[in-house]
Amino acid sequence: MSPQVVLQVGTDAPHFELADADMQMFSLDKQRGKNIVLYFYPKDGTPGCTMEANEFSDHEAEFARFNTIVVGISRDDCISHASFRDKYGLAVQLLADPDGHVCRKYGVLYEKEASPEQARSVDGHKKLAIQRSTFVIDRQGKLRHALYGVHAHGHAQEIIKLIKEMK
């Protein structure tokens, strides 16, 4: 199922404030003057999410050369983020969106069918999940790229190429 909201390139990135892994508030508006890679991922510690966070972290210096910060968002809480960051030595900043408010603004939530095992434990209800997605926001706060349904492996390198092409 595709997201309900699809953000348009060239528009202002939706503003938000969320707590990070250290329970400090991160405000998108206060990041003006830097490029921001905002990536949404399903869950701390899962194989694909760990791969993606590690790849973004491995390229921290390259992103910094282009005045770019990388920020990950999931519905996990701050404590989960801190454990995830510390376990893998992640350099990316992780933000907690447990109620999915920012996920909804960026159109990355979708209803996921429960597997037969999950269906028995959650009464057959659908649950909301995050579609792995990445947004590149320029120094003026404009959305330059909106990529929905991305694959974790090699994604950081793809984003570096997009950042290098930005003027």
C-alpha positions as CSV (number, residue, x, y, z in Angstrom):
1,M,0.0,0.0,0.0
2,S,1.4,3.4,-0.9
3,P,1.6,6.3,1.5
4,Q,-1.5,8.6,1.7
5,V,0.5,11.8,1.6
6,V,3.2,12.3,-1.0
7,L,5.4,15.3,-0.5
8,Q,6.3,17.4,-3.6
9,V,9.9,18.4,-4.4
10,G,10.4,22.1,-4.2
11,T,8.0,22.7,-1.4
12,D,9.0,23.6,2.2
13,A,9.8,20.5,4.3
14,P,7.1,20.0,7.0
15,H,8.4,21.4,10.3
16,F,8.7,19.2,13.3
17,E,10.3,18.9,16.7
18,L,11.2,15.5,18.2
19,A,13.3,14.2,21.0
20,D,16.6,12.4,20.1
21,A,18.3,9.4,21.7
22,D,19.6,11.7,24.5
23,M,16.1,13.2,25.0
24,Q,17.2,16.5,23.6
25,M,14.8,18.3,21.3
26,F,15.6,18.5,17.6
27,S,13.9,21.2,15.6
28,L,14.0,21.1,11.8
29,D,13.7,24.8,11.6
30,K,16.8,25.3,13.6
31,Q,18.9,23.4,11.0
32,R,18.7,26.1,8.3
33,G,22.0,26.6,6.6
34,K,22.7,22.8,6.5
35,N,21.5,20.1,4.1
36,I,19.5,17.5,5.9
37,V,19.1,13.8,5.0
38,L,15.9,12.8,6.8
39,Y,15.4,9.0,6.7
40,F,12.5,7.1,8.1
41,Y,13.0,3.4,9.0
42,P,10.8,0.7,10.5
43,K,12.5,-0.4,13.7
44,D,15.7,-0.2,15.7
45,G,17.9,-3.2,15.6
46,T,16.3,-5.1,12.7
47,P,18.7,-6.3,10.0
48,G,17.8,-3.8,7.3
49,C,17.5,-0.8,9.7
50,T,20.9,-1.7,11.2
51,M,22.5,-1.9,7.8
52,E,21.1,1.4,6.7
53,A,22.1,3.2,9.9
54,N,25.6,1.7,9.7
55,E,26.0,2.8,6.1
56,F,24.9,6.3,6.8
57,S,27.3,6.4,9.8
58,D,30.2,5.0,7.8
59,H,29.8,8.0,5.4
60,E,29.6,10.7,8.2
61,A,32.7,12.5,7.1
62,E,31.6,12.6,3.5
63,F,28.2,14.1,4.4
64,A,30.0,16.6,6.6
65,R,32.1,17.8,3.7
66,F,28.9,18.8,2.0
67,N,27.5,20.5,5.1
68,T,24.9,17.8,5.5
69,I,23.6,16.1,8.7
70,V,21.8,12.7,8.6
71,V,18.8,12.2,10.9
72,G,16.9,8.9,11.3
73,I,13.3,8.7,12.5
74,S,11.3,5.7,13.6
75,R,8.4,5.1,16.1
76,D,10.8,3.6,18.7
77,D,11.3,5.6,21.9
78,C,14.4,7.5,23.0
79,I,15.7,4.7,25.2
80,S,15.5,2.2,22.3
81,H,17.3,4.7,20.1
82,A,20.1,5.2,22.6
83,S,20.6,1.4,22.9
84,F,20.6,1.0,19.1
85,R,23.1,3.9,18.7
86,D,25.4,2.7,21.4
87,K,25.3,-1.0,20.4
88,Y,26.4,-0.2,16.8
89,G,28.4,3.0,17.4
90,L,26.1,5.0,15.1
91,A,27.0,8.5,14.1
92,V,23.5,9.4,12.8
93,Q,21.1,11.3,15.0
94,L,18.0,9.2,15.8
95,L,14.7,10.9,16.6
96,A,11.7,9.3,18.4
97,D,8.2,9.6,16.8
98,P,6.3,7.1,18.9
99,D,2.8,8.5,18.0
100,G,3.7,8.7,14.3
101,H,2.9,12.4,14.0
102,V,5.9,13.3,11.9
103,C,5.6,10.0,10.0
104,R,2.1,11.1,9.0
105,K,3.3,14.6,7.9
106,Y,5.9,12.9,5.6
107,G,3.5,10.3,4.3
108,V,5.6,7.2,5.3
109,L,3.0,5.3,7.3
110,Y,1.0,2.5,5.8
111,E,-1.3,-0.3,7.0
112,K,0.6,-3.6,7.1
113,E,-1.2,-6.9,6.9
114,A,-0.3,-9.1,9.9
115,S,1.3,-12.4,9.2
116,P,-0.7,-15.5,10.3
117,E,1.3,-15.7,13.5
118,Q,0.8,-12.0,14.2
119,A,-2.8,-12.1,13.3
120,R,-3.5,-14.6,16.0
121,S,-1.8,-12.4,18.6
122,V,-3.3,-9.1,17.5
123,D,-6.8,-10.3,16.6
124,G,-6.2,-10.1,12.9
125,H,-6.0,-6.3,12.9
126,K,-3.8,-4.4,10.5
127,K,-1.0,-2.4,12.0
128,L,0.7,0.8,11.0
129,A,4.3,0.4,9.7
130,I,6.9,2.8,8.3
131,Q,7.7,2.6,4.6
132,R,11.5,3.0,4.4
133,S,11.8,6.5,2.9
134,T,14.4,9.3,2.6
135,F,14.0,13.1,2.2
136,V,16.8,15.5,1.2
137,I,16.2,19.0,2.5
138,D,18.4,21.9,1.3
139,R,19.9,24.7,3.3
140,Q,16.8,26.8,2.9
141,G,14.4,24.2,4.2
142,K,13.1,23.1,0.7
143,L,12.5,19.5,-0.1
144,R,14.9,18.6,-2.9
145,H,14.3,14.8,-3.0
146,A,11.5,12.6,-1.7
147,L,12.2,8.9,-2.1
148,Y,9.6,6.4,-0.9
149,G,10.1,2.7,-0.6
150,V,13.9,2.7,-0.7
151,H,16.1,-0.3,-0.1
152,A,18.6,-0.2,2.8
153,H,21.7,-1.7,1.1
154,G,23.7,0.9,-0.8
155,H,21.2,3.7,0.0
156,A,23.6,6.0,1.8
157,Q,25.9,6.0,-1.4
158,E,22.9,6.9,-3.5
159,I,22.1,9.8,-1.2
160,I,25.7,11.1,-1.3
161,K,25.4,11.3,-5.1
162,L,22.2,13.4,-4.8
163,I,23.8,15.7,-2.3
164,K,26.9,16.2,-4.5
165,E,24.6,17.2,-7.4
166,M,22.8,19.9,-5.3
167,K,24.0,23.4,-5.8
